[in-house]
Amino acid sequence: MYAASGRGAIRRFIFLVRASMLPSMSQRPRIAVSLSLEGPREDRDLFKGKRLQYLEEEMILAVGVAGGLPLILPDLRSEVLSAELLEGMDGLLLTGGSDLSPESYGEAPRDPSWEGDRRRDLYELALVHAARERGLPILGICRGCQLLNVAFGGTLWQDISTECEGALLHRDPVSYDQKSHALEVDPDSRLAEMLGAGPHEVNSVHHQGLKQLGAGLRVLARAPDGIVEAIEATSGYALGIQWHPEWLTPASAGEVSPIFADFIAACRS
């Protein structure tokens, strides 16, 4: 999905060749993967009225083909137990899903439909803080990127289309993951080395976005309208990606995402 030429193409080719040399299961870094939560619903035929914890398949497969061993971490409704779940893990992956609750960054929802999932926020924030204390690499995808920013003290736009004048449409429920826009990457960043030479086009399925950047974070990429699309911590490995790289390079088709490959490499070191 990413175009590359010259030295950038060569670097990316070497990067992906190394990533494709998958180690045996015993050598794979153990990657803690957060879950999506869903409250009880009466309109489901299965698990009617029951709470669910679940994950989209491509995310799990992306970890596996990049050389990691994905281990799903449940929400046990306890900050202490969330920290204990990270024992023996080599990295933390924060997945996509529902909106964050504005309460998690000190605001009230401006619309009832933007209330988000406070319970999931608490579960994943506890994981982030525990992972940082342990020095574990962290990768946040879509919602995970936003969660990472909030964990570092940042805030979000509750709805890009109504709060950011002149912004692109970042989510279309009809086209969904086929909705895309250009990506402007900091040429001196680690992300630029991962993706190779541009131009870059990424999917866009979010209506919220990073507003005030958290302390200790820096911006790696933006959409053409200025909306932040990628961040990283200035110390330790913590990388946030607003789009879904696992859909651009689907592991179900045998492709290795350079972003997941870089994360797994960091978890091995």
N, C-alpha and C positions, 0 to 999 in steps of 0.2 A: 504493500500500500504506500510505502514511502519511496519517493524517488531519490536516487543518489548518483553522484558522478565523481570522477577523479579520486583524490585521496580519501574523500569521505566514503566513497563506495568501497574502497579497499579496506578501510578501517572497519566498516560495518560487516563486510564479508568475513574478515578474520574474527570479528566479535561473534557472529552467528555460527561459524564453524566450531569455535570453542564451546559455545553454548550447546551445540548439538551432540557433543561428546558426553552423553549422560552417564553419570556414575552409577554404581550398583546401589540397590535400595539402602544398604547399610551405610553408604557414604553420603546419602542425600541429606541436605539440611532439612530440619523439621520446621515447617511453616505453619504457624497458628493462623487460622482463617476465621474472621468474624462472620456472623450470620445475620440474615434479615429476619425481622420479627413481624408477626401478623397477629392481631387480636382476634377474638372469637367473632365469627360471622355466621349468620343464619342462612345466607344465600349460597353456601357451598354444599355440594352433594357429599363430598368426603370431609371428614373431620369437622362436621357441622357444629358450630358453637365452640370450637376448641382453639386454643392458642397454638400457633405454629412457629417453628424456627427452621429456616430453609436457606438454600443457596442455589444460584443459577450455575449450570454445569460447566460452561466454558471457562469460568473463573478457576474452578478446581483443576481442569485439564491444563490450563495455562501454566500453573505451578508445576505440574508433573512433567510436561514436555521441556520446561526450562531447567529441569534437574532437581526440583525440590520435592519433598514429601508433604502434601497438604494434610493438615489435621484440623478438623472443624472444632471450634471452641463454642460450647453452648453458653447462653446467658443463664447463669445460676442465681441471678438477682442478689449478688453479693460482691462488693468491691474486693473483699479479702479473697474470696474464692476465684474471682476473675484473675487476680494476680497469681494465685497458685497454679492456675491452668497454664501459665507461661513457663512453668518449671520444665527444663529440658528442651525448650523450643529455641530455634536459631533465628527466627524472624517473625514479624507480625504483618499480615495482610488485612487491610480494612477494605471491605467490599462496598458495592453500590447499593442503592435501594431508596427508601423513603427519605423525605425531608428531615433535616435536623429541626429540633424545636428551638424557636427563637429564645425560649427561656434559658437554653444552654449557653447563650452569649449575651444574656442580660437584657433581652427585649421581650415585648409582648407581641403575639402574632397580629399582623395588620389585617388578616383575613382568616376566618375560621378554617379554611382549607389549607392554611399554611402552619397549622399547629405542630406538625411534625411528630417525631417519635422520641419523646423525652426518655422513655425507658431504655431504648436502644442507645441513645446518646450516653447515658450513664454507664452502661455496660461497656461501650467501646472507649469512652474516655478513661475508664479505669484500666483498660488494656493498654492504651497508649502510655499512660503515666508509668505503669509497671514495666512496660517494654523499654522506655527511656531509662528508667532506673537500672535496668539490667544491661543496657548498652546494645539492645537488639535492633537490627535494621527494621525499618517500617516502610511499607508501601501502601498508599491510600489511593483507591480508584473511585472516581466520580464522587459519590457521597463521602467516601473515605478521604478524599482530598479536602473536602469542606470540614470534615470532622477533625482532621489533622490541624487545620488552621485554627479552629475553635479551641482545640487542646492547648495550643500555644498562645491563647489569649486573643485571637482574632475574632472578627464578626463576619456576617454574611449579608448579601442582598437577599431579602426575603422573596422577591420576585423581580427578576431582571427586567422583564418587559415593561413593568409599571414604575420601576424605581430608577432605571438607567436610561435617560433620554438618548435616543439615537442608537440604542443597542440592537444587535442582530437578534433574530428569533433563534433562541438556543434550544428550544424543545418544541417538537411538533408531534402530537400523539398519533397522527396518521402515518407519516413517513418514519417516525421513531428512529431506529438506529441507522436509517439511510439518510437522515438529516446530517449535513456536514458543513464545515466552514474551514477557511484557511487557518494556519497556525504560524505565528511569528515567534521563533525560538531565539533565545539569547545565543549568538554564535560561539561564545566563549564558555558555554555551560557544558556540564556532563551530559545533559539531555541532548544537546546538539551532536555530541559524539555518538550517542546511542542511535539517533535517528538518521544520521548521515546528512548529506547536502539536501536542501529543499528543492522545489517547494513542498510543503506538507499540507495534507488535508486530513482532518480528524472528524469523527462522529460527534454529535452533540445532542444529549438527551436530558439536559438539566434546565430548570427554570430559576434555581437559586445559584448564587455565585459568591466568590470571595470579595469582601468589601474592605475592611481594615485588616491588613496583614498582621499575623501574630508575631510576637517578639521572637527573634532568633530564626526567622524564615526569610527567604528571598525568592523573588519571582524568576521563573525560568522561561515561561512562554505566555503569550497572550493571544486572544482572538483579535481580528482586525478592528473590533470596536473597543478594544482595551480591556475586556473582561479577562481576568487571570485564568490561565488554563493549566499551569504547572508551577509547583513550588518545591523548595527543598530546605532542610534545616542547614544553618551555617556551621553546625557542629554535630557530629554523629550522622548516621544515615537515616534520613526521614524524607521520603519523596512522595509528593502528592500530584496525581494526574487527573485532570477533570474529565477527560474523555475515557472511553473504554478500549484500551489497546488490545484486550483479549478478543474483541470482536473484529478488529482490523486485521489481526494475524491469528485466525482461529486455530487453536490447538487441535480441535476435532478434525481439522484438515491436515494435521501434521506440521503446522507452522509454529515457529518459536518467536515470541514477541521479544524484541531487543530490550524493552523495559523490564519485563519479567526476568530475562536472562541476567541483566545487570543487578537486579534485586537479589536473585538467588546467588550470584557470585559474591555479593556483599555478605550474605548470610553464611557463606562457607569460610570467609576470612576471619 
